[in-house]
Amino acid sequence: MLSTQPEIEVVGEASDGQELVALAGTLRPGVVLSDINLPKLDGIEATSQIHKDYSDMGVILLADGCSAQLIIRALRKGALGFLVRTEDFKQVLEAVKAVSSGRRFLSSQVSDHIIDAVVAGKSMDENLDEQLSDRELEILQLIAEGLTSAEIAVKLEISKRTAETHRTNIMRKLGINSQIEIIRMAFRNGLISLE
């Protein structure tokens, strides 16, 4: 759809986060539009690497859903834009134009999540970010959503043993020892919602 727009040139496509970072360095696009859930290297970590190496490159992240914590984490890691995948194409176009001009862009749906969290008095600090790596945060969210280690391994294209090691490390670092505690921790930190 973007390639049909006369003012936009699509210069490349990546199938995973590692390829995204490599292509960003090779092709040097003005704007990167990335899914947040990528295999091999998630979208937030890819954004962090791109931002560190090419601070002039604007990254827009797309997510299936969002929480204030997730949005704040993405912005702190260097994203300039954040959209929910269900946004209409006009929002995507507006985001690309804004970010290509060096401005931030949060869709109204994303802004509403931030405002609702502020009004509800939810914490937006990065307590979990200080304790867990981006990959561990991603896996914590998947565990809280009910995925098994085998399902996480398939989704993230890692071995089941690696997924189980991450699960063990997460529980050790957070001092928790049950699935219920994982769900509570993820809910309190905005990684999952009741929606």
Secondary structure, DSSP 8 states (H G I E B T S, - for coil): -GGGSTT-------SSHHHHHHHHHHH--SEEEEESS-SSS-HHHHHHHHHHH-TTSEEEEEESS--HHHHHHHHHTT-SEEEETTS-HHHHHHHHHHHHTT--EE-HHHHHHHHHHHHHT---S-HHHHHS-HHHHHHHHHHHTT--HHHHHHHHT--HHHHHHHHHHHHHHHT--SHHHHHHHHHHTTSS---
